[in-house]
Amino acid sequence: MCSGQMSEVGDQWSVGCFAGQRALFLTSNLWTPTTVKRDPETIRGFTLPKLRERINAFTLLELLIVVSIVGLLLALIAPAFTTIKGSTDVTSAAYTIKGVLEAARTHAKTNNTYTWVGFYEEDVSQPSTNPPIPGVGRVVMSIVASRNGTNVYGLGNGTIDPTKLAQVGKLVKIENVHLPLFAICQSNCTGDTFDTRPAVQNDPTAGYNYSRFGELNAAPPNTAPYTTPYNFQYPVGNPAPSAQYTFSKLLQFSPRGESRVNGDSYDIRRVVEIGLIQTHGTATPPPSGGGTGGSNFAGNVVAIQINGFAGDVRIYRR
């Protein structure tokens, strides 16, 4: 046809030959309906990777079901976490008190002097004020030592002269705990658990209350130990500062490391006990029942006992 037929103008085809070739090209490339064989990787307009994405995605209903299950599990597990936290708080408070007792005893022996640990419980819903507000929920502890190494307890008008005392460490405050009076173990009292811990001494006049600390703001016979007129203040020093706290529930340590409740008022006890329960603000858990010398409490309870002669401190938990 036009092959080899060239115009005299360069190597270009003639106009007629070009038009003929163009018509042939268009005719040969017209689309005619045929059965199209789709790529096996294509289904309904989606490639398989796209389809897989749709299959792996969550529907709204599935998401709602998952969220509902998670919410139910959290509702069931939350009380357990609260119990764990309460247990941790009581245990931490017990070890704090243990540390205070050991620090007072160590200072007495190391410096050949007398030391006293004072216990006070105030209203945790109120900030610490001067004077403080007695109540429940915040335990306050202070350690003081005799400046000249002598036992200045009980001299003068009943209050230990603050100018003869030196502060040992800082004032310690523990919140959301209360010092109760626990029921005393009556049988198999030689174990390592709370319910089998050693029993404190029973005295003819005050029962068990000469050998323990609890219900510090109650009246006798529901408080321990009984308040004596001999107490010390916080802060101490020379000249005597004005008092913020007055501690009348005391544990004394001698230069030999022996401990006595309220100083020389009582004889040395085999063990002295300090009970602890968790509070929620000023709310204390109700007793689960009564017992000999005190109350029983369910759940997380701790008893701290110090040997009056050897001075070792042990913690008993349930």
Secondary structure, DSSP 8 states (H G I E B T S, - for coil): --TT---SSTT---HHHHHHHHHHHHHHT----------TTEETTEEHHHHHHHHHS--HHHHHHHHHHHHHHHHHHHHHHHHHHHHHHHHHHHHHHHHHHHHHHHHHHHTTS-EEEEEEEEETTS---SS--B-SEEEEEEEEEESSSS--TT-TTSB--GGGEEE-S--EEEEEEE---B----SSTTSSSGGGS-----BTTTBTTTSEEB-TTS-TTSSBS---S-BEEES--SS----SEEE-EEEEE-TT--EEETGGGS---SEEEEEEEE-BTTB----SEEETTEEE--SSEEEEEEETTT--EEEEE-
